[in-house]
Amino acid sequence: MRKFSLVAVLVCAGLVLVPRAKADEGMYLLHEAGKLDLAALKKRGLKLSVKQLQDLAPAIVQMNRGGTGSFLSAKGLIVTNHHVAYGCLARLDATSHKGIMNRGYVARSLQTELACPSYDLLAVLDVKDVTAQVLGVVRAKMTPEKRAKAIRIQKRRLEAACQKKKRKGGERVCDVDALNGGAGYVMSAYMRIKDVRIVYAPPKSLGKFGGDVDNWRYPRHTADFTFMRAYVSPSGKGVSYNKNNVPYKSRTFLKVATSGVRRGQFNMVLGFPGRTNRHATHARAKYFSDRVLARRVKLFGELLKVLPKKGLDGRRYQGMDSRLNNGLKYYSDSIKQFARFGLLARKKKQQAAWQRRIDASFRLQKKHAKLLGRFDNVYHRLGQIQDKLTMLRYMPYLVSSLRTAVDIVRWSKQRRIKDIAREGERYRDKNIYRVMRSSKSLESRTTVAGEKALLLRFLRYAKDLPKTQTLDSVQWLWKWASTRLRRLHKGKKRNFAKRYAKATGGAKPQTDVLAVAVDLMYGATRIYAYDVTNKKAVGKAVARRKKLFKTSARKIKRTRDPLLRFAVRLVRELEKMKKGPLRTFEKVLAPILRPQLVTEVIRPKYWDANFTVRLSYGTVKDYTESKTGKRWRYLSRLTWLVKKGKGKFPFYVPPKLRAVYKKRDFGRWVDPVIKDVPVNFTTTLDTTGGNSGSPVLNGKGELIGLLFDGTPESILSDWQYLETAQRSICMDIRFALFLADKVDNARYVLKELGL
């Protein structure tokens, strides 16, 4: 397929994107780099041409579908954030390498690098615009359902053709992603690598210094980095871990700069920003503010309460604890920032300007007079089912054993549908290995006490929902447990406790019916091992799940296993919502109304982010707190880190680092301006979630840091960009190199980097 400029496509369609963004605002697709004002950027310090910028793409990788990394050597060496590699470290800590999270890890050779369980990455090969090909199948009088199906099938055809292209070794994976709901489409080709290993990770005390206290705050003093390596088979294929695998030969990799950063310096970031709502209507912002924020704060707060209790093995839930705490901070701060920056008022004013644009054009007035009103109506109806929808989506997402049961139920239906016609991405042929892998590792990631505690918290939350949003599946579970409980009460009263213990795997009797339901369900299920430390029991559960993944939907529907029966009802309930109240949102508003608004009314300078690789640019600048007016230097320093140490996590300074600091043995890693070892810095880069671990580059394209967080004003970066207020927070790469050199003796890594 021929690569061509999206600008040319839009010019032909009469949809030239009008520049309306602020100076450093924008997350640009790399094939749109020609739209940048290169003359202005070169005056600021950019030394690369458009082609040289685009040629950097193969050095960028998406880490485990949740962050960004970059190649730093021809032997597949990758650097990313510590919190992006956190899931791998947590799994190792809970299984084969207990204590690795707190100790950190330094490999001394290829042979001592540690394989990450269930961890993979996507290395960028190519990115192309395919808008014309995708929308070419749409006909004027199609129903929303037929339109959605035609687009879905066309996307799959394009992906299949892309994946057939020969490449020496490797597994080529192609994804067609919608831009702003469907105003445009971009196809990304990746090399999928399934064997990723830990090379060098700092101890948790430094990798997460400041913890959730400092999250979304500045100044920061965090060593948020981890070095990893990509491995492939000897023939170059992206296979799962094997001791005979060899390092991936990365043809493009970044050079590490040791010159550091300075105030006013031009910088860029390449990464995979998540989903933004910069071009959303007032209705969407109000829906998020009124129906999502406070409820997520309450739910996440309640879930966090059970994580350190109920006999949980904390190591197995470290990753979830981190995600929930981050989410809680994000949603809590969002409530404050929505009010502080008057986001709803801003959106209302912005929408009024869009309506005036419609009213001023005869063509737009005739075609879109009621367009914005339709958004209002859809989000109003969506708000009426939001709580129920949250339960149906988050419950199986955060309760791993329930998610596996849901996977079994859904796969029994999806496997009968041709891959080209399946909705969603999880059950595509190219991705189903992740589902099977997750099932195989279920017991190694969980405990029965943890699963029961989390599910019970969800059920209690769901039970308190308004009657209009009651979950039928929870009502069924209540009735099922009540019936079973009555049966256990029959007979001699003194034997009830024994009968209850036998039915629940040893649990003590409870009076709360929901707690009883959870006890009975996990006591009776055969698809999850009650004792996750019993290898024989785990083996049987894994074998049963493997067999069930090959079982027909008809047989799954007739199952007597209570966990599966509950999952069947959850899936049925969500499917019912998709055909009912969610239909207008998923089949009309998102893929039809939103593209009409974006392409014909808003006409923005850049697309909303959608987890495709993007380029942003900015300037290293000091940070001023909008709340207090206090100004902080763009660089934080080692001295501040040491003084901030309080002797315990999250402000614990390891003895080795204290010893080096006491001797002032900093070597060549002292910044000439601050006369100290640099730690973190602030920049005007426009970033959001998904950019974690993204390489921050100087004007020559050299690595100067890793993006890992934002200031409180950046909380709303999904909705707005405030150049004068918000800052992206980056770890100065010199801090990682200093630790490798002076503290952890990671000479193996430094040598590979040519340092």
Secondary structure as GFF3:
##gff-version 3
##sequence-region A 1 755
A	DSSP	alpha_helix	6	13	.	.	.	ID=ss1
A	DSSP	beta_strand	28	29	.	.	.	ID=ss2
A	DSSP	three_ten_helix	30	35	.	.	.	ID=ss3
A	DSSP	alpha_helix	38	44	.	.	.	ID=ss4
A	DSSP	alpha_helix	50	54	.	.	.	ID=ss5
A	DSSP	three_ten_helix	57	59	.	.	.	ID=ss6
A	DSSP	beta_strand	60	63	.	.	.	ID=ss7
A	DSSP	beta_strand	67	71	.	.	.	ID=ss8
A	DSSP	beta_strand	77	80	.	.	.	ID=ss9
A	DSSP	alpha_helix	86	94	.	.	.	ID=ss10
A	DSSP	alpha_helix	100	103	.	.	.	ID=ss11
A	DSSP	beta_strand	105	106	.	.	.	ID=ss12
A	DSSP	three_ten_helix	110	112	.	.	.	ID=ss13
A	DSSP	beta_strand	114	115	.	.	.	ID=ss14
A	DSSP	beta_strand	121	129	.	.	.	ID=ss15
A	DSSP	alpha_helix	131	135	.	.	.	ID=ss16
A	DSSP	alpha_helix	144	163	.	.	.	ID=ss17
A	DSSP	beta_strand	171	179	.	.	.	ID=ss18
A	DSSP	beta_strand	184	193	.	.	.	ID=ss19
A	DSSP	beta_strand	195	201	.	.	.	ID=ss20
A	DSSP	alpha_helix	204	207	.	.	.	ID=ss21
A	DSSP	alpha_helix	211	214	.	.	.	ID=ss22
A	DSSP	beta_strand	226	232	.	.	.	ID=ss23
A	DSSP	beta_strand	246	247	.	.	.	ID=ss24
A	DSSP	beta_strand	266	271	.	.	.	ID=ss25
A	DSSP	alpha_helix	282	287	.	.	.	ID=ss26
A	DSSP	pi_helix	288	293	.	.	.	ID=ss27
A	DSSP	alpha_helix	294	306	.	.	.	ID=ss28
A	DSSP	three_ten_helix	314	317	.	.	.	ID=ss29
A	DSSP	alpha_helix	318	340	.	.	.	ID=ss30
A	DSSP	alpha_helix	343	359	.	.	.	ID=ss31
A	DSSP	alpha_helix	362	368	.	.	.	ID=ss32
A	DSSP	alpha_helix	371	383	.	.	.	ID=ss33
A	DSSP	alpha_helix	386	398	.	.	.	ID=ss34
A	DSSP	alpha_helix	400	414	.	.	.	ID=ss35
A	DSSP	three_ten_helix	419	421	.	.	.	ID=ss36
A	DSSP	alpha_helix	432	440	.	.	.	ID=ss37
A	DSSP	alpha_helix	442	445	.	.	.	ID=ss38
A	DSSP	alpha_helix	448	463	.	.	.	ID=ss39
A	DSSP	three_ten_helix	467	469	.	.	.	ID=ss40
A	DSSP	alpha_helix	472	489	.	.	.	ID=ss41
A	DSSP	three_ten_helix	493	495	.	.	.	ID=ss42
A	DSSP	alpha_helix	496	504	.	.	.	ID=ss43
A	DSSP	alpha_helix	513	524	.	.	.	ID=ss44
A	DSSP	alpha_helix	535	548	.	.	.	ID=ss45
A	DSSP	alpha_helix	553	557	.	.	.	ID=ss46
A	DSSP	alpha_helix	562	579	.	.	.	ID=ss47
A	DSSP	alpha_helix	583	584	.	.	.	ID=ss48
A	DSSP	pi_helix	585	593	.	.	.	ID=ss49
A	DSSP	alpha_helix	594	597	.	.	.	ID=ss50
A	DSSP	pi_helix	598	602	.	.	.	ID=ss51
A	DSSP	beta_strand	614	619	.	.	.	ID=ss52
A	DSSP	beta_strand	623	624	.	.	.	ID=ss53
A	DSSP	beta_strand	631	632	.	.	.	ID=ss54
A	DSSP	beta_strand	635	637	.	.	.	ID=ss55
A	DSSP	alpha_helix	638	644	.	.	.	ID=ss56
A	DSSP	alpha_helix	655	663	.	.	.	ID=ss57
A	DSSP	three_ten_helix	667	669	.	.	.	ID=ss58
A	DSSP	beta_strand	678	683	.	.	.	ID=ss59
A	DSSP	beta_strand	695	697	.	.	.	ID=ss60
A	DSSP	beta_strand	703	710	.	.	.	ID=ss61
A	DSSP	three_ten_helix	712	718	.	.	.	ID=ss62
A	DSSP	beta_strand	728	732	.	.	.	ID=ss63
A	DSSP	alpha_helix	733	738	.	.	.	ID=ss64
A	DSSP	pi_helix	739	743	.	.	.	ID=ss65
A	DSSP	alpha_helix	747	752	.	.	.	ID=ss66
###
